[in-house]
Amino acid sequence: MRINLTSVFVDDQEKALRFYTDILGFEKMHDVPLGEDRWLTVVSPKDPGGPNLLLEPSSHPAVKPFKEALVADGIPFASFDVDDVKSEYDRLRGLGVRFIQEPVEMGPVVTAVLDDTCGNLIQIAHRPI
Amino acid sequence: MFKALADPTRRTILDELTRQNGQTLFEICGRLTTAHGLGSSRQAISQHLDVLEAAGLVETRREGRYKFHYINTGPLQYIVERWLGRPSGPERP
């Protein structure tokens, strides 16, 4: 069994697409109109055959309180692998991204947590060699 | 306040806030687990933070949608003033 798709609940799909591609650097994979919403996925250009990330609309009434509670406690919804957290942190900060946890060594990994502007916190991590 | 300080996990939380002030619950839990091997649940840490906040040793501030925890050493000042002032009378021989 492999993971081919996972999702984040985003407040605004178009805004999310811009953030996940222009800022984070993913590429759009699928964009299928579905009524008011879209089946909208992105992938990493470093792993084009890897898992798709579905930018799932967060219109279901259960989603908003769920996301707000996670964000208040600083809990990231997803974690993405980067080559170096500190340099990625600097790059993203330069693009105006808000971090709520600066790069910190957390045991075997270095992590940082950013706001995806669509109602989620995202962790970036790398494992120093 | 002494009750709040009596617990080793709560003292460790204050240590970590001294290292980096203004942390989310998630970051505090991560630091306790990785730097101190404390496997307490997130809920348990949240309750420890409530005790520290009730004692005035931790303050929480909401910034937008996020909630950060800050150490407040103000209450410790009273201890210093009460017992660590220079006592009057002859010096200890």
Backbone of each chain as ProteinMPNN parsed JSONL, in Angstrom:
{"seq_chain_A": "MRINLTSVFVDDQEKALRFYTDILGFEKMHDVPLGEDRWLTVVSPKDPGGPNLLLEPSSHPAVKPFKEALVADGIPFASFDVDDVKSEYDRLRGLGVRFIQEPVEMGPVVTAVLDDTCGNLIQIAHRPI", "coords_chain_A": {"N_chain_A": [[0.842, -1.19, 0.0], [0.463, 2.236, -0.751], [0.804, 5.782, -0.225], [-1.097, 7.824, -2.142], [-2.558, 10.079, -2.274], [-3.238, 12.875, -0.313], [-4.788, 15.314, 1.862], [-5.405, 18.831, 2.392], [-7.549, 21.029, 4.149], [-8.753, 23.839, 2.665], [-9.482, 27.331, 2.862], [-10.008, 28.842, 0.636], [-9.895, 27.919, -2.574], [-8.613, 28.959, -4.911], [-6.881, 30.879, -3.893], [-5.374, 29.182, -2.315], [-4.189, 27.552, -4.257], [-2.457, 29.385, -5.465], [-0.769, 29.975, -3.277], [0.332, 27.447, -2.653], [1.643, 26.82, -5.005], [3.034, 29.179, -6.136], [4.377, 30.147, -3.845], [5.154, 27.995, -2.056], [6.102, 26.221, -3.934], [5.09, 23.94, -5.193], [3.59, 22.013, -7.924], [0.784, 22.338, -10.123], [-1.393, 19.602, -10.519], [-3.915, 18.133, -10.987], [-6.951, 19.624, -12.075], [-10.07, 19.82, -11.867], [-13.281, 20.875, -12.652], [-15.93, 20.952, -10.304], [-18.898, 21.553, -9.852], [-19.374, 24.192, -7.664], [-16.892, 23.932, -6.647], [-13.495, 22.611, -7.027], [-11.709, 19.721, -8.156], [-8.721, 19.715, -7.071], [-5.399, 19.36, -7.263], [-1.968, 19.271, -6.15], [1.514, 18.594, -6.794], [4.872, 17.669, -5.799], [7.567, 19.081, -7.609], [9.929, 17.776, -7.369], [9.238, 15.22, -7.031], [7.407, 14.035, -9.041], [5.844, 11.804, -9.535], [4.957, 11.233, -7.097], [2.962, 11.474, -4.033], [-0.197, 13.104, -4.438], [-1.317, 16.278, -3.349], [-4.329, 17.193, -2.2], [-6.21, 20.07, -2.507], [-8.558, 20.711, -0.605], [-11.868, 21.925, -0.37], [-12.977, 23.817, 2.47], [-15.62, 23.884, 3.286], [-17.432, 22.334, 4.696], [-19.418, 22.247, 7.646], [-18.183, 21.23, 9.945], [-15.525, 21.648, 9.671], [-14.443, 24.229, 10.078], [-14.424, 24.919, 12.957], [-12.734, 22.85, 13.753], [-10.304, 23.363, 12.367], [-9.704, 25.879, 13.43], [-9.264, 25.303, 16.117], [-6.993, 23.675, 15.992], [-5.114, 25.457, 14.903], [-4.992, 27.44, 16.888], [-3.656, 26.088, 18.911], [-1.295, 25.67, 17.681], [-0.853, 23.45, 16.087], [0.372, 21.67, 13.393], [-1.116, 20.854, 10.231], [-0.099, 19.382, 8.18], [3.024, 17.938, 7.102], [5.956, 18.829, 5.41], [8.773, 17.737, 3.588], [11.963, 19.194, 3.437], [15.136, 20.33, 1.998], [16.774, 21.855, 3.642], [15.871, 23.3, 6.556], [16.403, 25.827, 7.686], [17.336, 27.438, 5.539], [15.141, 27.31, 3.856], [13.25, 28.452, 5.493], [14.299, 31.068, 5.605], [14.035, 31.776, 2.885], [11.225, 31.631, 2.496], [10.311, 33.441, 4.408], [11.275, 35.72, 3.257], [9.479, 35.918, 1.222], [7.313, 36.777, 2.49], [5.987, 35.003, 4.156], [4.355, 33.889, 7.086], [5.735, 32.645, 10.012], [5.046, 30.572, 12.768], [6.513, 29.02, 14.358], [9.877, 29.123, 14.739], [12.855, 27.739, 13.129], [13.731, 24.816, 14.826], [15.62, 22.383, 16.579], [14.275, 19.299, 16.865], [14.766, 16.708, 18.385], [15.693, 14.133, 16.265], [15.172, 15.633, 13.999], [14.987, 18.824, 12.26], [12.659, 21.359, 12.609], [10.09, 23.648, 11.47], [7.278, 25.858, 11.63], [4.709, 27.046, 9.604], [2.244, 29.446, 8.442], [-0.306, 28.766, 6.229], [-1.943, 30.57, 5.035], [-4.47, 29.818, 4.374], [-5.867, 28.87, 6.382], [-4.502, 26.864, 7.712], [-1.801, 25.373, 9.57], [1.458, 24.511, 8.613], [4.036, 22.17, 8.768], [7.519, 22.249, 8.169], [10.316, 20.16, 7.559], [13.558, 18.72, 8.074], [16.03, 16.12, 8.115], [18.973, 16.2, 9.614], [22.13, 15.086, 8.369]], "CA_chain_A": [[0.0, 0.0, 0.0], [1.223, 3.474, -0.789], [-0.02, 6.988, -0.132], [-1.085, 8.529, -3.427], [-3.291, 11.337, -2.147], [-3.633, 13.331, 1.018], [-5.454, 16.587, 1.604], [-5.551, 19.892, 3.386], [-8.779, 21.806, 3.976], [-8.374, 25.233, 2.4], [-10.623, 28.248, 2.91], [-10.228, 29.423, -0.693], [-9.075, 27.055, -3.434], [-7.765, 29.727, -5.817], [-5.814, 31.445, -3.061], [-4.529, 28.056, -1.91], [-3.391, 27.143, -5.416], [-1.363, 30.352, -5.606], [0.193, 29.827, -2.188], [1.041, 26.159, -2.712], [2.522, 26.784, -6.178], [3.938, 30.338, -6.233], [5.188, 30.361, -2.638], [5.78, 26.761, -1.567], [6.853, 25.628, -5.045], [4.482, 22.746, -5.778], [3.032, 22.207, -9.264], [-0.6, 21.881, -10.255], [-1.49, 18.299, -11.193], [-5.285, 17.979, -11.481], [-7.836, 20.764, -11.826], [-11.328, 19.381, -12.481], [-14.416, 21.607, -12.068], [-16.957, 20.138, -9.651], [-19.859, 22.515, -9.324], [-18.722, 25.41, -7.172], [-15.53, 23.617, -6.22], [-12.63, 21.932, -7.995], [-10.794, 18.657, -7.711], [-7.523, 20.499, -7.317], [-4.273, 18.739, -6.559], [-0.607, 19.699, -6.495], [2.573, 17.615, -6.483], [6.211, 18.246, -5.724], [8.343, 18.891, -8.835], [11.033, 16.853, -7.072], [8.686, 13.868, -6.943], [6.159, 14.201, -9.811], [5.021, 10.602, -9.423], [4.676, 11.039, -5.673], [1.593, 11.73, -3.595], [-0.881, 14.363, -4.723], [-1.927, 16.982, -2.224], [-5.63, 17.73, -2.607], [-6.604, 21.313, -1.835], [-9.964, 20.369, -0.38], [-12.62, 23.068, 0.182], [-13.298, 23.6, 3.886], [-16.976, 24.418, 3.482], [-18.226, 21.522, 5.617], [-19.508, 22.998, 8.915], [-17.307, 20.693, 11.002], [-14.121, 21.919, 9.386], [-13.969, 25.518, 10.588], [-13.99, 24.83, 14.368], [-11.602, 21.913, 13.812], [-9.092, 24.068, 11.952], [-9.393, 26.976, 14.358], [-8.714, 24.736, 17.353], [-5.626, 23.233, 15.704], [-4.252, 26.622, 14.701], [-4.798, 28.108, 18.176], [-2.65, 25.353, 19.672], [-0.057, 25.589, 16.902], [-0.672, 22.092, 15.575], [0.38, 21.675, 11.93], [-2.012, 19.91, 9.571], [0.696, 18.513, 7.304], [4.458, 18.18, 7.2], [6.638, 18.659, 4.138], [10.2, 17.524, 3.671], [12.79, 20.155, 2.688], [16.555, 19.988, 2.114], [17.34, 22.548, 4.787], [14.777, 24.099, 7.12], [16.788, 27.22, 7.911], [17.386, 28.201, 4.281], [13.763, 27.402, 3.374], [12.649, 29.451, 6.374], [14.739, 32.391, 5.134], [13.434, 32.021, 1.569], [9.789, 31.875, 2.632], [10.139, 34.701, 5.135], [11.504, 36.756, 2.259], [8.274, 36.018, 0.396], [6.237, 37.289, 3.324], [5.28, 33.938, 4.865], [4.371, 34.012, 8.538], [6.083, 31.434, 10.766], [4.723, 30.651, 14.189], [7.623, 28.375, 15.066], [11.128, 29.247, 14.013], [13.537, 26.449, 13.062], [14.164, 24.264, 16.114], [15.971, 20.962, 16.578], [13.332, 18.472, 17.61], [15.34, 15.374, 18.348], [16.455, 13.813, 15.047], [14.811, 16.501, 12.881], [14.825, 20.26, 12.456], [11.321, 21.688, 12.125], [9.554, 24.988, 11.613], [5.844, 25.809, 11.344], [4.275, 28.249, 8.899], [0.812, 29.648, 8.207], [-0.497, 28.632, 4.771], [-2.882, 31.658, 4.679], [-5.747, 29.22, 3.999], [-6.453, 28.322, 7.601], [-3.746, 25.736, 8.249], [-0.378, 25.46, 9.853], [2.204, 23.478, 7.903], [5.391, 21.979, 9.278], [8.576, 21.81, 7.258], [11.276, 19.399, 8.353], [14.616, 17.936, 7.442], [16.799, 15.274, 9.032], [20.397, 16.452, 9.334], [22.886, 13.833, 8.199]], "C_chain_A": [[0.881, 1.244, 0.0], [0.271, 4.653, -0.632], [0.05, 7.693, -1.478], [-1.776, 9.884, -3.348], [-3.507, 11.635, -0.669], [-4.153, 14.745, 0.833], [-5.28, 17.571, 2.736], [-6.863, 20.605, 3.083], [-8.403, 23.268, 3.797], [-9.614, 26.124, 2.317], [-10.999, 28.758, 1.52], [-9.314, 28.674, -1.662], [-8.13, 27.843, -4.336], [-6.579, 30.334, -5.07], [-4.832, 30.352, -2.65], [-3.632, 27.614, -3.058], [-2.2, 28.08, -5.595], [-0.311, 30.151, -4.522], [1.016, 28.543, -2.351], [1.944, 26.046, -3.938], [3.531, 27.945, -6.159], [4.876, 30.431, -5.038], [5.905, 29.066, -2.24], [6.525, 26.022, -2.679], [6.309, 24.315, -5.583], [3.968, 23.062, -7.192], [1.621, 21.649, -9.328], [-0.634, 20.563, -11.035], [-2.882, 18.123, -11.802], [-6.093, 19.223, -11.144], [-9.137, 20.48, -12.561], [-12.49, 20.14, -11.841], [-15.455, 20.648, -11.499], [-17.982, 21.078, -9.039], [-19.144, 23.784, -8.911], [-17.254, 25.178, -6.863], [-14.752, 22.908, -7.329], [-11.943, 20.746, -7.331], [-9.407, 19.168, -8.071], [-6.368, 19.879, -6.533], [-2.948, 19.328, -7.035], [0.35, 18.563, -6.143], [3.898, 18.348, -6.365], [6.926, 18.035, -7.051], [9.53, 17.952, -8.622], [10.567, 15.403, -7.059], [7.351, 13.838, -7.692], [5.264, 12.97, -9.776], [4.598, 10.321, -7.995], [3.249, 11.407, -5.322], [1.074, 13.095, -4.055], [-1.374, 14.965, -3.415], [-3.21, 17.632, -2.741], [-5.947, 18.982, -1.803], [-8.122, 21.282, -1.69], [-10.712, 21.567, 0.212], [-13.047, 22.786, 1.625], [-14.697, 24.089, 4.229], [-17.836, 23.571, 4.424], [-18.234, 22.185, 7.004], [-18.586, 22.481, 10.022], [-15.871, 21.179, 10.852], [-13.613, 23.183, 10.072], [-13.547, 25.428, 12.061], [-12.789, 23.898, 14.555], [-10.295, 22.626, 13.474], [-8.701, 25.15, 12.95], [-8.758, 26.446, 15.635], [-7.277, 24.27, 17.137], [-4.678, 24.426, 15.613], [-3.966, 27.315, 16.031], [-3.703, 27.415, 18.981], [-1.364, 25.126, 18.884], [0.2, 24.246, 16.26], [-0.721, 22.086, 14.051], [-0.477, 20.549, 11.352], [-1.243, 18.929, 8.704], [2.162, 18.853, 7.509], [5.108, 17.892, 5.858], [8.138, 18.594, 4.364], [10.934, 18.591, 2.86], [14.26, 19.753, 2.867], [17.166, 20.609, 3.358], [16.29, 23.524, 5.325], [15.163, 25.572, 7.239], [16.786, 28.017, 6.605], [15.979, 28.335, 3.688], [12.985, 28.436, 4.198], [13.023, 30.866, 5.897], [14.083, 32.745, 3.805], [11.962, 32.407, 1.711], [9.508, 33.161, 3.399], [10.31, 35.88, 4.178], [10.301, 36.964, 1.353], [7.061, 36.439, 1.228], [5.458, 36.235, 4.088], [5.441, 34.118, 6.374], [4.703, 32.659, 9.169], [5.643, 31.594, 12.211], [5.653, 29.757, 15.017], [8.86, 28.477, 14.197], [11.834, 27.891, 13.99], [14.08, 26.023, 14.423], [14.551, 22.809, 15.901], [14.987, 20.222, 17.455], [13.829, 17.034, 17.52], [16.077, 15.153, 17.04], [16.146, 14.748, 13.874], [14.867, 17.968, 13.28], [13.469, 20.607, 11.873], [11.047, 23.177, 12.263], [8.087, 24.9, 11.198], [5.391, 27.142, 10.751], [2.752, 28.257, 8.728], [0.583, 29.629, 6.694], [-1.496, 29.654, 4.21], [-4.262, 31.131, 4.284], [-6.358, 28.497, 5.193], [-5.718, 27.148, 8.204], [-2.346, 26.152, 8.665], [0.296, 24.263, 9.197], [3.598, 23.389, 8.507], [6.336, 21.67, 8.122], [9.666, 21.166, 8.112], [12.392, 18.856, 7.482], [15.378, 17.183, 8.53], [18.267, 15.501, 8.725], [21.15, 15.132, 9.27], [23.961, 13.74, 9.288]], "O_chain_A": [[1.912, 1.291, 0.67], [-0.929, 4.528, -0.879], [1.124, 8.113, -1.909], [-1.612, 10.731, -4.226], [-3.902, 10.769, 0.111], [-3.982, 15.327, -0.239], [-5.041, 17.195, 3.884], [-7.245, 20.768, 1.924], [-7.798, 23.867, 4.686], [-10.649, 25.73, 1.779], [-12.161, 29.068, 1.257], [-8.091, 28.787, -1.575], [-6.976, 27.452, -4.515], [-5.442, 30.308, -5.54], [-3.619, 30.563, -2.636], [-2.45, 27.334, -2.855], [-1.079, 27.636, -5.843], [0.888, 30.156, -4.802], [2.239, 28.554, -2.204], [2.902, 25.273, -3.931], [4.74, 27.716, -6.166], [6.051, 30.759, -5.201], [7.128, 29.05, -2.105], [7.469, 25.281, -2.408], [6.991, 23.637, -6.351], [3.918, 24.221, -7.601], [1.294, 20.646, -8.694], [0.011, 20.428, -12.074], [-3.005, 17.979, -13.018], [-5.943, 19.804, -10.069], [-9.298, 20.846, -13.726], [-12.677, 20.068, -10.626], [-15.813, 19.656, -12.134], [-17.935, 21.362, -7.842], [-18.405, 24.381, -9.693], [-16.464, 26.121, -6.824], [-15.275, 22.643, -8.412], [-11.639, 20.755, -6.138], [-8.971, 19.07, -9.218], [-6.364, 19.876, -5.302], [-2.826, 19.811, -8.16], [0.049, 17.698, -5.321], [4.026, 19.5, -6.779], [6.904, 16.924, -7.583], [10.071, 17.4, -9.58], [11.377, 14.476, -7.074], [6.297, 13.644, -7.087], [4.053, 13.08, -9.968], [3.962, 9.306, -7.711], [2.421, 11.627, -6.206], [1.798, 14.09, -4.062], [-1.79, 14.254, -2.5], [-3.175, 18.506, -3.607], [-5.951, 18.959, -0.572], [-8.859, 21.767, -2.549], [-10.25, 22.164, 1.185], [-13.427, 21.665, 1.962], [-14.936, 24.632, 5.307], [-18.867, 24.045, 4.902], [-17.193, 22.631, 7.486], [-18.249, 23.228, 10.94], [-15.092, 21.126, 11.804], [-12.494, 23.212, 10.585], [-12.428, 25.818, 12.395], [-11.936, 24.134, 15.411], [-9.307, 22.51, 14.198], [-7.526, 25.318, 13.276], [-7.833, 27.052, 16.176], [-6.432, 24.454, 18.013], [-3.581, 24.407, 16.172], [-2.836, 27.732, 16.283], [-2.912, 28.076, 19.656], [-0.446, 24.464, 19.369], [1.339, 23.926, 15.922], [-1.74, 22.456, 13.468], [-0.552, 19.451, 11.904], [-1.668, 17.79, 8.511], [2.5, 19.919, 8.024], [4.855, 16.858, 5.24], [8.694, 19.294, 5.211], [10.565, 18.861, 1.717], [14.6, 18.959, 3.745], [17.971, 19.983, 4.048], [15.877, 24.453, 4.632], [14.364, 26.458, 6.936], [16.291, 29.144, 6.566], [15.659, 29.359, 3.084], [12.172, 29.191, 3.665], [12.165, 31.744, 5.801], [13.627, 33.872, 3.612], [11.509, 33.387, 1.12], [8.57, 33.889, 3.073], [9.605, 36.886, 4.264], [10.116, 38.041, 0.786], [5.932, 36.455, 0.738], [4.383, 36.524, 4.615], [6.518, 34.455, 6.865], [4.042, 31.656, 8.898], [5.851, 32.649, 12.81], [5.575, 29.75, 16.245], [8.891, 27.984, 13.07], [11.463, 26.989, 14.742], [14.796, 26.775, 15.084], [13.901, 22.087, 15.144], [14.882, 20.492, 18.651], [13.37, 16.252, 16.688], [16.998, 15.905, 16.725], [16.81, 14.657, 12.842], [14.804, 18.315, 14.459], [13.154, 20.196, 10.756], [11.678, 23.873, 13.058], [7.696, 23.97, 10.493], [5.647, 28.21, 11.306], [2.08, 27.233, 8.851], [1.211, 30.394, 5.962], [-1.847, 29.595, 3.032], [-5.133, 31.912, 3.901], [-7.231, 27.641, 5.05], [-6.235, 26.495, 9.11], [-1.791, 27.139, 8.181], [-0.225, 23.148, 9.221], [4.257, 24.405, 8.73], [5.991, 20.92, 7.208], [9.905, 21.58, 9.247], [12.195, 18.57, 6.301], [15.366, 17.563, 9.701], [18.762, 15.049, 7.693], [20.857, 14.19, 10.007], [24.712, 12.766, 9.333]]}, "seq_chain_B": "MFKALADPTRRTILDELTRQNGQTLFEICGRLTTAHGLGSSRQAISQHLDVLEAAGLVETRREGRYKFHYINTGPLQYIVERWLGRPSGPERP", "coords_chain_B": {"N_chain_B": [[1.65, 29.522, 43.949], [3.951, 28.133, 44.748], [3.005, 25.575, 44.65], [2.644, 25.36, 41.929], [5.289, 25.418, 41.097], [6.231, 23.133, 42.2], [6.092, 20.899, 40.652], [7.977, 18.842, 38.522], [7.683, 18.694, 35.7], [6.373, 21.062, 35.136], [8.315, 22.876, 35.902], [10.182, 22.33, 33.967], [8.819, 23.172, 31.703], [8.885, 25.919, 32.154], [11.652, 26.254, 31.968], [12.005, 25.776, 29.219], [10.537, 27.847, 28.125], [12.115, 29.893, 28.912], [14.286, 29.474, 27.342], [13.204, 29.913, 24.796], [10.967, 32.306, 24.335], [7.397, 32.728, 24.109], [5.74, 30.515, 22.876], [3.806, 28.09, 21.066], [1.34, 25.671, 22.15], [1.871, 23.294, 20.788], [4.603, 23.537, 20.081], [5.811, 23.635, 22.618], [5.151, 21.08, 23.601], [6.573, 19.51, 21.763], [9.22, 20.237, 22.343], [9.452, 19.367, 24.982], [9.196, 16.652, 24.659], [11.304, 15.943, 22.894], [13.663, 17.141, 23.874], [13.677, 16.518, 26.52], [12.612, 14.063, 26.938], [10.063, 13.719, 27.88], [7.064, 12.198, 27.921], [4.486, 13.191, 28.119], [0.967, 13.625, 27.558], [-0.601, 15.82, 25.149], [-2.796, 17.0, 26.243], [-2.266, 16.785, 28.957], [-0.036, 18.471, 29.196], [-1.25, 20.828, 28.499], [-2.888, 21.142, 30.712], [-0.954, 21.47, 32.711], [0.041, 23.925, 31.862], [-2.161, 25.504, 32.381], [-2.147, 25.516, 35.176], [0.262, 26.845, 35.671], [-0.387, 29.26, 34.539], [-2.466, 30.101, 36.184], [-1.02, 30.576, 38.466], [0.294, 32.786, 37.729], [2.728, 32.602, 36.504], [2.97, 32.005, 33.891], [1.935, 33.613, 30.981], [-0.67, 33.93, 28.59], [-1.006, 34.914, 25.256], [-3.061, 35.963, 22.665], [-2.422, 36.118, 19.302], [-3.77, 37.183, 16.578], [-5.007, 34.327, 15.154], [-3.555, 32.62, 16.602], [-2.243, 31.18, 19.631], [0.005, 32.074, 22.035], [2.476, 31.233, 24.517], [3.966, 32.799, 27.27], [6.679, 33.299, 29.55], [6.374, 34.597, 32.834], [8.188, 36.206, 35.084], [7.583, 37.803, 37.15], [6.031, 37.125, 39.581], [8.022, 35.713, 40.967], [9.658, 37.6, 41.939], [8.653, 38.483, 44.345], [9.408, 36.508, 46.101], [12.131, 36.832, 46.151], [12.295, 39.37, 47.261], [11.212, 38.886, 49.73], [12.825, 37.038, 51.146], [15.452, 37.203, 50.317], [16.54, 39.656, 50.717], [19.008, 41.745, 52.28], [19.619, 40.685, 55.498], [19.036, 42.415, 58.605], [21.156, 43.122, 61.439], [23.813, 41.362, 63.164], [26.578, 40.112, 61.212], [26.903, 36.798, 59.904], [28.924, 34.626, 61.81]], "CA_chain_B": [[2.841, 29.557, 43.095], [4.849, 27.034, 45.12], [2.388, 24.359, 44.11], [2.943, 25.339, 40.494], [6.717, 25.135, 40.91], [6.583, 21.863, 42.83], [6.047, 19.809, 39.678], [9.153, 18.924, 37.64], [7.305, 18.989, 34.31], [6.073, 22.502, 35.035], [9.588, 23.614, 35.938], [10.813, 22.144, 32.65], [8.112, 24.071, 30.777], [9.45, 27.263, 32.362], [13.001, 26.23, 31.38], [11.923, 25.873, 27.757], [10.074, 29.202, 27.776], [13.271, 30.768, 29.1], [15.105, 29.264, 26.144], [12.524, 30.59, 23.671], [9.694, 32.792, 24.865], [6.348, 32.856, 23.107], [5.604, 29.253, 22.143], [2.487, 27.455, 21.01], [1.251, 24.393, 22.864], [2.526, 22.278, 19.959], [6.062, 23.661, 20.191], [6.177, 23.238, 23.988], [5.07, 19.614, 23.672], [7.678, 18.974, 20.975], [10.478, 20.443, 23.072], [9.464, 18.508, 26.173], [9.392, 15.27, 24.227], [12.588, 15.662, 22.251], [14.813, 17.588, 24.658], [13.615, 16.044, 27.912], [12.066, 12.717, 27.0], [8.8, 13.703, 28.622], [6.041, 11.697, 27.011], [3.139, 13.575, 28.569], [0.027, 13.919, 26.481], [-0.824, 17.233, 24.887], [-3.81, 17.45, 27.201], [-1.604, 16.93, 30.26], [0.779, 19.69, 29.128], [-2.201, 21.941, 28.518], [-3.318, 21.332, 32.105], [0.185, 22.066, 33.421], [0.099, 25.341, 31.493], [-3.241, 26.178, 33.101], [-1.702, 25.719, 36.565], [1.282, 27.906, 35.635], [-1.055, 30.528, 34.233], [-3.205, 30.49, 37.391], [-0.037, 31.087, 39.414], [0.862, 34.019, 37.176], [4.087, 32.374, 35.993], [2.865, 31.967, 32.432], [0.859, 34.424, 30.405], [-0.962, 33.569, 27.208], [-1.446, 36.027, 24.417], [-3.555, 35.599, 21.347], [-2.015, 36.996, 18.199], [-4.582, 36.668, 15.491], [-5.649, 33.047, 15.438], [-2.616, 31.776, 17.33], [-2.116, 31.426, 21.063], [1.39, 31.871, 22.458], [2.71, 31.222, 25.96], [5.146, 33.572, 27.682], [7.002, 33.197, 30.965], [6.312, 35.841, 33.606], [8.966, 35.975, 36.302], [7.146, 38.794, 38.142], [5.704, 36.571, 40.899], [9.228, 35.238, 41.655], [10.282, 38.768, 42.563], [8.195, 38.573, 45.735], [10.23, 35.587, 46.898], [13.439, 37.482, 46.305], [12.171, 40.498, 48.197], [10.842, 38.448, 51.084], [13.867, 36.327, 51.888], [16.828, 37.397, 49.848], [17.052, 40.966, 51.085], [20.093, 41.62, 53.249], [19.031, 40.757, 56.826], [19.702, 43.342, 59.522], [21.765, 42.434, 62.565], [25.236, 41.027, 62.982], [26.945, 39.173, 60.162], [27.107, 35.435, 60.365], [30.353, 34.473, 62.151]], "C_chain_B": [[3.8, 28.412, 43.443], [4.308, 25.701, 44.626], [2.712, 24.242, 42.615], [4.387, 24.932, 40.245], [7.112, 23.759, 41.427], [6.681, 20.716, 41.821], [7.211, 19.925, 38.687], [8.805, 19.223, 36.185], [7.03, 20.482, 34.142], [7.345, 23.333, 35.105], [10.293, 23.496, 34.586], [10.141, 23.029, 31.602], [8.674, 25.487, 30.918], [10.875, 27.351, 31.804], [12.939, 26.469, 29.869], [11.398, 27.242, 27.314], [11.186, 30.226, 28.007], [14.188, 30.69, 27.884], [14.52, 29.989, 24.947], [11.147, 31.023, 24.182], [8.664, 32.881, 23.751], [6.214, 31.599, 22.267], [4.155, 28.791, 22.134], [2.519, 26.179, 21.853], [2.012, 23.307, 22.106], [4.048, 22.324, 20.117], [6.532, 23.241, 21.583], [6.182, 21.715, 24.105], [6.244, 18.978, 22.934], [8.999, 19.089, 21.709], [10.561, 19.536, 24.296], [9.755, 17.059, 25.785], [10.82, 15.039, 23.762], [13.771, 16.052, 23.123], [14.833, 16.969, 26.054], [13.017, 14.647, 28.04], [10.771, 12.608, 27.778], [7.666, 13.33, 27.68], [4.628, 12.068, 27.418], [2.246, 13.879, 27.383], [-0.116, 15.434, 26.331], [-1.816, 17.816, 25.902], [-3.185, 17.672, 28.581], [-0.765, 18.205, 30.288], [-0.119, 20.918, 29.186], [-2.67, 22.217, 29.951], [-2.187, 21.912, 32.955], [0.271, 23.564, 33.126], [-0.992, 26.137, 32.204], [-2.833, 26.481, 34.545], [-0.68, 26.858, 36.617], [0.642, 29.27, 35.378], [-1.824, 31.028, 35.461], [-2.262, 31.072, 38.44], [0.633, 32.367, 38.911], [2.242, 33.833, 36.575], [4.121, 32.274, 34.47], [1.693, 32.858, 32.02], [0.601, 33.938, 28.999], [-1.435, 34.817, 26.483], [-1.915, 35.476, 23.096], [-3.044, 36.615, 20.346], [-2.724, 36.464, 16.975], [-5.219, 35.366, 15.921], [-4.758, 32.143, 16.277], [-2.576, 32.16, 18.798], [-0.692, 31.081, 21.488], [1.495, 31.964, 23.973], [4.026, 31.931, 26.265], [5.399, 33.349, 29.165], [6.869, 34.575, 31.607], [7.027, 35.596, 34.926], [8.558, 36.935, 37.414], [6.844, 38.193, 39.51], [6.938, 36.096, 41.673], [9.911, 36.384, 42.397], [9.892, 38.878, 44.04], [9.021, 37.668, 46.638], [11.581, 36.226, 47.181], [13.353, 38.573, 47.366], [11.915, 40.011, 49.618], [12.023, 37.847, 51.841], [15.291, 36.67, 51.475], [17.347, 38.806, 50.071], [18.128, 40.774, 52.145], [19.501, 41.725, 54.657], [19.784, 41.752, 57.707], [20.292, 42.534, 60.679], [23.18, 42.017, 62.235], [25.437, 40.03, 61.846], [27.088, 37.781, 60.752], [28.591, 35.24, 60.682], [31.058, 33.557, 61.175]], "O_chain_B": [[4.389, 27.796, 42.554], [5.067, 24.815, 44.234], [3.014, 23.158, 42.114], [4.68, 24.196, 39.303], [8.202, 23.271, 41.129], [7.285, 19.683, 42.108], [7.41, 20.979, 38.082], [9.55, 19.93, 35.506], [7.405, 21.087, 33.137], [7.452, 24.37, 34.451], [10.922, 24.446, 34.12], [10.808, 23.571, 30.721], [8.909, 26.169, 29.921], [11.267, 28.373, 31.241], [13.709, 27.253, 29.316], [11.772, 27.736, 26.251], [11.203, 31.288, 27.384], [14.78, 31.682, 27.456], [15.248, 30.608, 24.171], [10.276, 30.188, 24.428], [9.012, 33.085, 22.588], [6.536, 31.608, 21.079], [3.387, 29.06, 23.058], [3.584, 25.68, 22.215], [2.714, 22.497, 22.711], [4.699, 21.29, 20.266], [7.549, 22.56, 21.71], [7.12, 21.135, 24.651], [6.841, 18.018, 23.421], [9.805, 18.159, 21.704], [11.625, 19.001, 24.605], [10.465, 16.34, 26.489], [11.472, 14.077, 24.17], [14.789, 15.361, 23.115], [15.882, 16.903, 26.693], [12.929, 14.111, 29.145], [10.422, 11.538, 28.277], [7.352, 14.072, 26.749], [3.678, 11.351, 27.104], [2.71, 14.333, 26.337], [0.195, 16.208, 27.236], [-1.687, 18.956, 26.348], [-3.53, 18.623, 29.283], [-0.775, 18.937, 31.278], [0.205, 21.914, 29.833], [-2.828, 23.37, 30.352], [-2.431, 22.75, 33.823], [0.54, 24.368, 34.019], [-0.786, 27.291, 32.583], [-3.129, 27.553, 35.073], [-0.745, 27.723, 37.491], [1.067, 30.289, 35.922], [-1.836, 32.225, 35.747], [-2.648, 31.951, 39.211], [1.454, 32.955, 39.614], [2.871, 34.812, 36.173], [5.17, 32.438, 33.846], [0.623, 32.848, 32.631], [1.534, 33.573, 28.284], [-2.16, 35.65, 27.027], [-1.258, 34.634, 22.484], [-3.214, 37.822, 20.522], [-2.344, 35.44, 16.407], [-5.9, 35.311, 16.945], [-5.15, 31.03, 16.626], [-2.837, 33.306, 19.166], [-0.239, 29.949, 21.323], [0.725, 32.667, 24.628], [5.048, 31.7, 25.618], [4.458, 33.223, 29.949], [7.208, 35.591, 30.999], [6.531, 34.865, 35.783], [9.123, 36.889, 38.506], [7.348, 38.694, 40.516], [6.915, 36.073, 42.904], [10.647, 36.166, 43.36], [10.689, 39.306, 44.875], [9.302, 38.006, 47.788], [12.099, 36.166, 48.296], [14.211, 38.687, 48.241], [12.343, 40.638, 50.587], [12.204, 38.11, 53.03], [16.231, 36.436, 52.234], [18.464, 39.128, 49.666], [18.152, 39.751, 52.83], [18.927, 42.762, 54.991], [20.998, 41.918, 57.583], [19.941, 41.368, 60.859], [23.681, 42.293, 61.145], [24.564, 39.209, 61.562], [27.359, 37.613, 61.941], [29.439, 35.655, 59.892], [32.258, 33.317, 61.31]]}, "name": "protein", "num_of_chains": 2, "seq": "MRINLTSVFVDDQEKALRFYTDILGFEKMHDVPLGEDRWLTVVSPKDPGGPNLLLEPSSHPAVKPFKEALVADGIPFASFDVDDVKSEYDRLRGLGVRFIQEPVEMGPVVTAVLDDTCGNLIQIAHRPIMFKALADPTRRTILDELTRQNGQTLFEICGRLTTAHGLGSSRQAISQHLDVLEAAGLVETRREGRYKFHYINTGPLQYIVERWLGRPSGPERP"}
